[in-house]
Structures are given as structure tokens and as C-alpha cells.
Amino acid sequence: MEKKLGSLFDGIGGFPLAAKRNGIRPVWASEIEKFPMAVTMYRFPEMKHMGDITKLHGENLPVVDVIAGGSPCQDLSIAGRRAGLAGMRSGLFLEQVRIIKEMRRQEERRKNSSGRRADVPVRPRYMVWENVPGAFSSGEPKGADFKRVLEEVCGISEESVSLPGPPDGAWTPAGIILGQEFSVAWRVLDAQFWGVPQRRRRIFLVADFGGHSAGEILFESESVWRHYQESREQREKAAADLGGGTFDAGTGADIVCLMDQGGQRMDVYRNLIGTLLAHSSSTPPIIMASSQANAEIGIGYCPTITAAAGMAGNNQPILFDNHGPDTRYSGPVKVAQTITSALGTGGNNTPLAVHGEPYCIAGNVINRQDKNGGNGCGYQQGVSYTLTTEDRHCVAYTDDLRRKKRVRKLIPLECERLMGFPDHWTDIPGASDSVRYRALGNSVAVPCVEYILCGIAYFLERQEGERDVHIPG
């Protein structure tokens, strides 16, 4: 059976993107801001837009297996006024709970009238909620709002659930609740440890209303779900191939092959190598792996393809033409100069690749006096500060060729990579940089969501008995 997702507070489609990568079809979404809606209409033309969450009725929504969403965080954040769940924005979390309850009641009525097996879980079976760690300390007494979040979520499966307050007066960054037929788990994930160089700590809560899988989904090692995902993708590719169609073998990083045509010109092939001739007088092909950290350049061999190949947010070298005889260089260039057979024998034209470790400067310290402060010391090496809707962080780096320090603002493309989106995800017709910055700051870190939805996809697959799936030991 096809696995389906409904996305609340959808933004620019972080949850639908992660769902699609894990074999879950995004069926519908709820969002009210125009630009994020335009992005998802452009990227997911088949996904229905249902409008304002406060006007939705769960019994009228298409049935899905998973409801996901990150309700507005402004009233829970330590940077806000801390109105908590009583605030107009963060209080929309209760609308998410209401909709799931209505959907499940309607599904139970359908199940009873159709005579379906009693052991088939009612849909939606899973809920995913994302928010700021400030939710742990919001409310009066301290932490009361997160206590209510847990009680409301547990109440979807069992009414009138009452939970004790946090142990020692503070919520731990990870925990689990097991009911008779449900489970709820939460965990703080920091995006910088999940494949993108951004310090972005967020609470991720998973609820399984049909079993005790929530803890396994959130606390199982990433390698387990990656193994399952790779196995699923291999099965799908094999099925597509057997079906008579063809599929793109280049789903990882692009491989660029440069073929020297006798020193007169350089032909460029992407994911394809030119004809190799036994009698050719040209040099061996130059093969460059793009979009991976510390990308290699190999002469006559393919560079190592790493597990991160094809993922956004990795470093690419800057290429310069180097004219050895008169010590000139030019560039940066997009295409390497012709590589001759004398390469490396001294005094020849070897392309230059320049790398530099950047520093991120927090947007809230720029153009301020020293005493006004910011996030700690205001800068950190190699990892970006959390993207927000307001701050515009900068990058400081060394121009190795001119031996100068330079500072510039992050561009939208870099912000997309820092959030784990594909390049140019928000670069739709008519988009301005300002609306792209804001939408990205409001979104979710896609790799974190992928990890969670991969686990959910596994348990949904096991529930249906579609295949003999297993968690590797």
C-alpha cells in the first residue's frame, strides 16, 4: 500500500521533500504565506494545498499515514516574548492536535462500518512535530508548556492523560513515553551533526498511535536507517529497470570528464566518458567529482565517491588557469585549461585549486558596538549560526591569492545548502532574495527530517507486510 503524508505549517516543503526521498507521497499541505506556497506549488505540482489550518476539518481531509509539521515557534523561543502555548502563533500546535483527532475519529468510523481487521492501525498512525528547545522551559511553572504538549499528543490515543512535570525541574533533551497501545518520543537534533554545517538545534517529537516504534525511530542509529533506505532504493531501481524503463544511474554527484583532443581543444562530458582510442595521442581523461568535500581530480582514474556525494552543502574547489612560463594566472574559470602530456614535468600549466576555511559571523553583531554583544563571541569557524527569518549572517574568508581578509553575506543558495535543500530550491520565477531568506529561516533542516521519516517508512512497510524488511544488527 502506498505510504502518504500530510504536511501542516508546510513552509517551503521540507517535510514533503524528505518524505518523497523515503518513498512516502506528500498528498496535501497547509500553509498561508504566499511565497512558501508558490515554492511548493512549483516543486510539488501534484500536492494539494488545503489553506489555513484553523479552517480545516480533519474528517474532510484525504487520509494519510503521517501528519508532520513544525508549529510556529515565536512564542516558545527564548528570543521571543515567551507567551507560550497561550500565544496566537505557537498555540496553533493545538490545531494540529485537533485535526489529527478528527481524522482518526473519522477513520475509526470507516473502519467499523467496513469491517476491517481490528489489528489494522487507525490512520494517521504517526505524528511528527518540530520546534525550538525553548519549549522545554516555556510556561509557568517552568516547562509547563512542554508538559502540555506531551499530554495533548498522548491524549490523541488515550483521553485524559496526565503526566508528571519534568524530573528535577527541567526536561531532558531526549525521552520516551510508552502507553498501552501508543508511544511518544522526543529528541533534540542539531543539524551540524546531520550533514549540513549549521548549528541548528531543534526538538523533534514522534508519536506512534498504533504501537511502540517511536523510540526506535528517534533513537536508532543513523546508519541503520541509511542501510534500510539504500536497500529500498535498490529495490525500486531494480523494479523500474525490470519494468522496461530506464533510470538515471547518475543519482549521486555529477562526474565531469575532460577529454583532451590532441591539445587543440578540451571536450567536456557530464556523467559520460568520451571514446577512448588505443592510438590516441591525447592525454588521459581528467575526471573531477563535483559537489563533494575536498573533491579530487584524477588523471586516468575516477576520484573516490563518498557517502556525501551529491549532498548539498559541500565544498567545491575554485579553479584557476595557471600559465607557468610567465607566472601568470587567470580566473576563476568554469572549465579547466587543456592538460598536456608534459603536465607535472616542471614549468608547465597546472590548474590551481584554492580552498579556505571560512568563518561565520553572526548577523546580530554586524554594525553594532562591541558592548552590544551577540551570540557568544559573534563568530565561529566552519559552522554557520542558526538561520532565522531576521538575521543575515556573513562569511569571513581569506583570499589566498591576494592575501586579504574578505567578508560577505550568505547568499540564498548557501542558505539552501545549510538547510539541506537542493540548490536553487527557492529560486522560482519572481522570487526576491529577501523572501527566500525569510522562507529558509522558517524551514526545517531536511537531513534531520529525512532520518526520522526513513524510520517511519520502515515501520509502515513492516506493518503492511509488503516486503521482508528487517533492521540490520
C-alpha positions as CSV (number, residue, x, y, z in Angstrom):
1,M,0.0,0.0,0.0
2,E,1.2,3.5,-0.8
3,K,2.5,5.5,2.1
4,K,1.2,9.0,2.4
5,L,2.0,12.3,4.2
6,G,0.0,15.4,5.2
7,S,2.1,18.5,6.0
8,L,0.9,21.2,8.4
9,F,2.7,24.6,8.6
10,D,4.3,23.4,5.4
11,G,6.6,26.3,4.6
12,I,8.8,25.6,1.5
13,G,8.2,21.8,1.7
14,G,10.9,20.4,3.9
15,F,8.7,17.6,5.2
16,P,7.3,16.7,1.7
17,L,10.9,16.7,0.2
18,A,12.1,14.3,2.9
19,A,9.0,12.2,2.6
20,K,9.4,11.8,-1.1
21,R,13.0,10.8,-0.7
22,N,11.8,7.9,1.6
23,G,9.0,6.6,-0.6
24,I,6.2,8.5,1.1
25,R,4.0,10.5,-1.1
26,P,3.1,14.1,0.0
27,V,-0.6,14.2,-0.6
28,W,-1.6,17.6,0.8
29,A,-0.2,20.6,2.7
30,S,-1.5,23.5,4.8
31,E,0.2,26.9,4.5
32,I,-0.9,30.5,4.4
33,E,2.1,32.5,3.3
34,K,2.2,33.3,-0.4
35,F,5.9,32.7,-1.2
36,P,6.3,29.4,0.5
37,M,3.1,28.2,-1.1
38,A,4.4,29.3,-4.5
39,V,7.6,27.3,-3.9
40,T,5.8,24.1,-3.1
41,M,3.3,24.5,-5.9
42,Y,6.3,24.8,-8.2
43,R,8.2,21.9,-6.7
44,F,5.2,19.6,-5.9
45,P,2.6,20.4,-8.5
46,E,0.7,17.2,-7.6
47,M,0.3,18.1,-3.9
48,K,-3.0,19.7,-2.9
49,H,-3.0,22.9,-0.9
50,M,-5.7,23.0,1.8
51,G,-5.2,26.5,3.2
52,D,-5.5,27.9,6.7
53,I,-5.1,25.3,9.4
54,T,-7.7,26.9,11.6
55,K,-10.3,26.4,8.9
56,L,-9.5,22.7,8.2
57,H,-11.7,19.9,9.3
58,G,-9.9,16.6,9.8
59,E,-12.9,14.4,8.7
60,N,-12.8,16.1,5.3
61,L,-9.0,15.7,4.6
62,P,-7.6,12.9,2.5
63,V,-6.4,10.0,4.7
64,V,-2.7,9.9,5.2
65,D,-0.3,7.7,7.3
66,V,1.8,10.6,8.7
67,I,1.0,14.1,9.8
68,A,4.1,16.3,10.1
69,G,4.6,19.9,10.9
70,G,6.6,22.4,12.9
71,S,4.1,24.8,14.5
72,P,5.2,28.5,14.8
73,C,8.0,28.8,17.4
74,Q,8.0,32.5,18.2
75,D,6.0,32.3,21.4
76,L,8.2,29.4,22.7
77,S,11.6,30.7,21.7
78,I,13.8,32.3,24.3
79,A,14.3,35.1,21.8
80,G,10.6,36.0,21.9
81,R,8.1,37.3,24.4
82,R,7.5,33.7,25.7
83,A,3.7,33.8,25.6
84,G,4.0,30.0,25.2
85,L,1.1,27.9,24.0
86,A,-1.2,30.7,25.0
87,G,0.3,32.8,22.3
88,M,-1.5,33.2,19.0
89,R,1.2,31.7,16.9
90,S,2.7,28.8,19.0
91,G,-0.9,28.0,20.2
92,L,-1.5,26.7,16.6
93,F,0.0,23.5,17.8
94,L,-3.4,22.7,19.4
95,E,-4.9,22.9,15.9
96,Q,-2.5,20.2,14.7
97,V,-3.7,18.0,17.6
98,R,-7.4,18.8,16.8
99,I,-7.0,17.9,13.1
100,I,-5.3,14.5,13.9
101,K,-8.0,13.6,16.4
102,E,-10.7,14.4,13.8
103,M,-9.0,12.4,11.1
104,R,-8.6,9.4,13.4
105,R,-12.2,9.5,14.6
106,Q,-13.4,9.6,11.0
107,E,-11.1,6.7,10.1
108,E,-12.4,4.7,13.0
109,R,-15.9,5.2,11.8
110,R,-14.9,4.0,8.3
111,K,-13.0,1.0,9.8
112,N,-16.0,-0.1,11.9
113,S,-18.5,0.3,9.0
114,S,-16.3,-1.6,6.5
115,G,-15.5,-4.5,8.8
116,R,-11.7,-4.1,8.5
117,R,-9.4,-6.2,10.7
118,A,-9.2,-4.9,14.3
119,D,-5.4,-5.1,14.2
120,V,-5.0,-2.6,11.4
121,P,-3.9,0.7,13.0
122,V,-6.1,3.7,12.5
123,R,-4.6,6.4,10.3
124,P,-2.9,8.7,10.6
125,R,-0.7,6.4,12.7
126,Y,2.3,8.8,13.0
127,M,2.7,12.4,14.0
128,V,6.0,14.4,13.7
129,W,6.4,17.7,15.5
130,E,9.4,20.1,15.2
131,N,10.1,23.1,17.4
132,V,12.7,25.1,19.3
133,P,14.4,23.9,22.5
134,G,12.9,26.9,24.2
135,A,9.7,24.8,24.5
136,F,11.4,22.9,27.3
137,S,11.5,25.9,29.6
138,S,8.4,27.8,28.4
139,G,5.3,28.2,30.6
140,E,4.6,28.7,34.3
141,P,5.9,26.9,36.2
142,K,9.0,26.4,34.0
143,G,8.5,23.7,31.5
144,A,4.7,23.6,31.8
145,D,4.2,24.1,28.0
146,F,6.2,21.1,27.0
147,K,4.3,19.1,29.6
148,R,1.1,20.1,27.9
149,V,2.5,19.3,24.5
150,L,3.2,15.7,25.7
151,E,-0.3,15.4,27.3
152,E,-2.0,16.7,24.2
153,V,-0.2,14.3,22.0
154,C,-0.7,11.3,24.3
155,G,-4.4,12.4,24.5
156,I,-4.8,11.7,20.8
157,S,-4.6,8.0,21.6
158,E,-5.9,7.9,25.2
159,E,-8.1,10.6,26.6
160,S,-7.5,12.4,29.9
161,V,-3.8,11.6,30.1
162,S,-2.0,13.3,33.0
163,L,1.8,13.4,33.2
164,P,4.1,14.4,36.0
165,G,6.3,17.5,35.5
166,P,9.9,17.3,34.4
167,P,12.3,15.4,36.7
168,D,14.5,17.8,38.7
169,G,12.5,20.7,37.3
170,A,14.0,20.5,33.8
171,W,13.1,18.5,30.7
172,T,15.9,16.3,29.3
173,P,16.9,16.7,25.6
174,A,15.5,13.2,24.9
175,G,12.8,11.0,26.4
176,I,10.1,8.5,25.7
177,I,6.5,7.7,27.0
178,L,5.0,4.3,26.5
179,G,1.3,3.7,26.7
180,Q,-0.7,0.6,26.3
181,E,-1.0,0.9,22.6
182,F,1.0,4.1,21.7
183,S,4.4,5.6,22.2
184,V,5.7,9.2,22.1
185,A,9.4,10.1,22.0
186,W,11.3,13.3,21.6
187,R,14.9,14.2,20.9
188,V,17.0,17.3,20.2
189,L,18.8,17.1,16.9
190,D,21.5,19.6,15.9
191,A,21.7,19.9,12.1
192,Q,25.5,20.4,12.1
193,F,25.8,16.7,13.0
194,W,23.5,15.5,10.3
195,G,25.3,16.6,7.1
196,V,24.9,20.4,7.0
197,P,27.3,22.9,8.5
198,Q,24.8,24.9,10.5
199,R,24.3,25.0,14.3
200,R,20.5,24.4,14.4
201,R,19.2,22.6,17.5
202,R,15.5,21.6,17.3
203,I,13.2,19.3,19.2
204,F,11.8,16.5,17.1
205,L,8.8,14.6,18.6
206,V,7.5,11.4,17.1
207,A,4.2,9.8,18.1
208,D,3.1,6.3,17.1
209,F,-0.6,5.9,17.8
210,G,-0.5,2.3,16.8
211,G,2.5,0.8,18.6
212,H,5.7,1.3,20.4
213,S,8.0,2.3,17.5
214,A,8.5,6.0,18.4
215,G,11.6,5.4,20.4
216,E,13.2,3.1,17.8
217,I,12.6,5.7,15.1
218,L,14.2,8.5,17.0
219,F,17.0,6.7,18.9
220,E,18.1,4.1,16.3
221,S,21.5,4.9,14.8
222,E,21.5,6.8,11.6
223,S,23.5,4.0,9.8
224,V,20.6,1.6,10.4
225,W,18.1,3.8,8.6
226,R,20.6,4.7,5.9
227,H,21.1,0.9,5.3
228,Y,17.3,0.4,5.0
229,Q,16.9,3.4,2.7
230,E,19.7,2.2,0.4
231,S,18.1,-1.2,0.3
232,R,14.7,0.3,-0.5
233,E,16.2,2.5,-3.3
234,Q,18.0,-0.5,-4.8
235,R,14.7,-2.5,-4.9
236,E,12.9,0.4,-6.5
237,K,15.6,0.9,-9.1
238,A,15.6,-2.8,-9.9
239,A,11.8,-2.8,-10.2
240,A,11.9,0.2,-12.6
241,D,14.6,-1.5,-14.7
242,L,12.6,-4.7,-14.9
243,G,9.6,-2.8,-15.9
244,G,11.2,-2.0,-19.3
245,G,12.0,1.6,-18.5
246,T,15.4,3.2,-17.9
247,F,16.5,5.1,-14.9
248,D,19.2,7.6,-14.3
249,A,22.3,6.0,-13.0
250,G,23.7,9.4,-12.0
251,T,21.7,10.0,-9.0
252,G,24.7,10.8,-6.9
253,A,27.3,13.5,-7.6
254,D,27.8,14.6,-11.2
255,I,31.1,13.2,-12.7
256,V,32.7,15.6,-15.1
257,C,35.2,14.1,-17.6
258,L,37.5,16.3,-19.6
259,M,38.9,14.7,-22.8
260,D,41.9,16.4,-24.4
261,Q,41.5,16.3,-28.2
262,G,45.1,16.4,-29.3
263,G,45.9,19.6,-27.4
264,Q,43.6,21.7,-29.6
265,R,40.5,21.7,-27.5
266,M,39.1,20.1,-24.4
267,D,35.7,18.3,-24.7
268,V,33.6,18.1,-21.5
269,Y,31.3,15.2,-20.7
270,R,28.9,15.0,-17.7
271,N,28.2,11.6,-16.3
272,L,29.7,10.2,-19.6
273,I,33.1,9.5,-20.8
274,G,34.3,10.1,-24.4
275,T,35.5,7.3,-26.6
276,L,38.9,6.0,-25.6
277,L,41.1,5.2,-28.5
278,A,44.2,2.9,-28.3
279,H,46.1,5.0,-30.8
280,S,45.1,8.4,-29.3
281,S,47.9,10.8,-28.8
282,S,45.9,12.8,-26.3
283,T,46.5,12.8,-22.6
284,P,44.4,10.5,-20.3
285,P,41.0,11.8,-19.3
286,I,40.8,14.3,-16.4
287,I,37.9,13.3,-14.2
288,M,36.6,15.6,-11.5
289,A,33.9,14.8,-8.9
290,S,31.8,17.8,-8.2
291,S,29.7,18.6,-5.1
292,Q,31.7,16.7,-2.6
293,A,34.0,17.9,0.1
294,N,37.7,18.1,-0.9
295,A,36.8,17.0,-4.4
296,E,39.6,15.0,-6.1
297,I,40.9,15.5,-9.6
298,G,42.1,12.2,-11.1
299,I,44.2,11.7,-14.3
300,G,43.0,8.5,-15.9
301,Y,41.0,7.3,-12.9
302,C,37.8,8.3,-11.2
303,P,38.0,10.1,-7.8
304,T,36.6,8.5,-4.7
305,I,32.8,8.8,-4.5
306,T,32.0,9.3,-0.8
307,A,28.8,8.8,1.1
308,A,28.2,12.5,1.0
309,A,28.4,12.7,-2.8
310,G,25.5,14.6,-4.3
311,M,24.5,16.2,-1.0
312,A,24.2,19.9,-0.7
313,G,26.4,22.0,1.5
314,N,29.8,20.5,0.5
315,N,32.9,22.4,-0.7
316,Q,33.9,22.8,-4.3
317,P,37.4,23.9,-5.3
318,I,37.9,27.2,-7.1
319,L,39.8,26.6,-10.4
320,F,42.3,29.0,-12.0
321,D,44.3,28.8,-15.2
322,N,48.0,28.8,-14.3
323,H,50.4,30.0,-17.0
324,G,53.7,28.6,-15.8
325,P,56.2,30.1,-18.3
326,D,55.4,33.7,-17.4
327,T,54.0,33.1,-13.8
328,R,50.5,34.5,-14.8
329,Y,47.2,33.1,-13.6
330,S,43.7,33.9,-14.6
331,G,40.3,33.0,-13.3
332,P,38.4,31.7,-11.5
333,V,37.3,29.6,-14.5
334,K,34.5,27.1,-15.0
335,V,36.4,24.8,-17.4
336,A,40.0,23.6,-16.9
337,Q,42.7,24.6,-19.4
338,T,43.9,21.9,-21.8
339,I,46.1,19.4,-19.9
340,T,49.2,18.4,-22.0
341,S,51.3,15.3,-21.8
342,A,54.0,17.3,-20.2
343,L,51.9,18.0,-17.1
344,G,54.0,17.7,-13.9
345,T,57.4,17.7,-15.6
346,G,58.2,21.3,-14.5
347,G,57.4,24.8,-15.8
348,N,54.0,23.8,-17.2
349,N,50.4,25.0,-16.9
350,T,48.9,23.2,-13.9
351,P,45.4,24.4,-12.8
352,L,45.2,26.0,-9.4
353,A,42.5,24.9,-6.9
354,V,42.1,27.3,-3.9
355,H,40.5,26.2,-0.6
356,G,40.0,28.2,2.5
357,E,38.3,27.6,5.9
358,P,35.5,30.2,6.3
359,Y,34.3,31.8,9.5
360,C,30.6,32.6,10.1
361,I,29.8,36.0,11.6
362,A,26.5,36.2,13.5
363,G,24.1,38.6,11.8
364,N,23.1,40.3,15.1
365,V,26.7,41.6,15.8
366,I,27.1,43.3,12.4
367,N,27.3,47.1,12.6
368,R,26.9,47.1,16.4
369,Q,29.2,48.4,19.1
370,D,31.3,45.8,20.9
371,K,29.4,46.2,24.2
372,N,26.1,45.3,22.5
373,G,27.2,41.7,22.1
374,G,25.6,38.9,20.0
375,N,25.8,35.1,20.0
376,G,28.8,34.4,22.2
377,C,31.9,35.9,20.6
378,G,30.0,36.6,17.4
379,Y,31.9,34.3,15.1
380,Q,32.8,30.6,14.7
381,Q,34.8,28.5,12.3
382,G,33.4,26.2,9.7
383,V,29.8,26.0,11.0
384,S,27.0,28.6,10.4
385,Y,24.9,30.1,13.1
386,T,21.2,29.1,13.1
387,L,19.4,30.6,10.1
388,T,16.5,32.8,11.2
389,T,13.9,35.0,9.5
390,E,15.7,38.2,10.6
391,D,19.4,37.8,10.9
392,R,21.6,37.9,7.8
393,H,24.8,36.0,8.8
394,C,28.1,36.8,7.0
395,V,31.1,34.7,5.9
396,A,34.7,35.9,6.5
397,Y,37.4,34.1,4.5
398,T,40.9,34.6,3.3
399,D,41.6,35.4,-0.4
400,D,44.7,33.2,-0.7
401,L,45.8,34.8,-3.9
402,R,45.6,38.4,-2.8
403,R,46.3,37.6,0.9
404,K,43.3,39.6,2.1
405,K,40.5,39.0,4.6
406,R,37.1,39.4,3.0
407,V,33.6,39.4,4.4
408,R,30.3,39.0,2.6
409,K,26.8,38.0,3.4
410,L,25.5,34.5,2.9
411,I,23.6,34.2,-0.4
412,P,20.3,32.4,-0.7
413,L,22.0,29.4,-2.4
414,E,24.3,28.9,0.5
415,C,21.3,29.1,2.9
416,E,19.6,26.4,0.9
417,R,22.6,24.2,1.3
418,L,22.8,25.0,5.0
419,M,19.2,23.7,5.4
420,G,19.9,20.7,3.2
421,F,17.7,21.7,0.3
422,P,18.7,21.1,-3.3
423,D,20.4,24.1,-5.0
424,H,18.0,26.8,-6.2
425,W,15.0,25.2,-4.4
426,T,13.6,28.6,-3.6
427,D,14.8,30.3,-6.8
428,I,11.4,30.3,-8.5
429,P,10.2,32.8,-11.1
430,G,9.7,36.2,-9.4
431,A,11.5,35.3,-6.1
432,S,13.5,38.1,-4.4
433,D,16.4,37.4,-2.1
434,S,14.6,38.8,0.9
435,V,11.6,36.4,0.7
436,R,14.0,33.5,0.1
437,Y,16.0,34.3,3.2
438,R,12.8,34.5,5.3
439,A,11.3,31.3,4.0
440,L,14.6,29.4,4.5
441,G,15.0,30.7,8.1
442,N,11.4,29.4,8.8
443,S,12.1,25.9,7.4
444,V,13.4,22.6,8.8
445,A,16.8,21.1,8.3
446,V,16.0,18.4,5.7
447,P,18.6,15.8,6.7
448,C,17.1,15.6,10.3
449,V,13.6,15.1,8.9
450,E,14.9,12.5,6.4
451,Y,16.4,10.5,9.2
452,I,13.0,10.4,11.1
453,L,10.8,9.7,8.0
454,C,13.1,6.9,6.9
455,G,12.4,5.2,10.2
456,I,8.7,5.8,9.9
457,A,8.7,4.4,6.3
458,Y,10.4,1.2,7.6
459,F,7.7,0.6,10.2
460,L,4.9,1.4,7.8
461,E,6.3,-1.1,5.4
462,R,6.6,-3.7,8.1
463,Q,3.1,-3.0,9.2
464,E,1.7,-3.7,5.7
465,G,3.9,-6.8,5.3
466,E,4.7,-5.5,1.8
467,R,8.3,-7.0,1.9
468,D,10.5,-8.9,4.2
469,V,12.2,-5.9,5.7
470,H,14.5,-6.0,8.7
471,I,16.7,-3.8,10.8
472,P,20.3,-4.9,10.3
473,G,22.0,-5.9,13.5
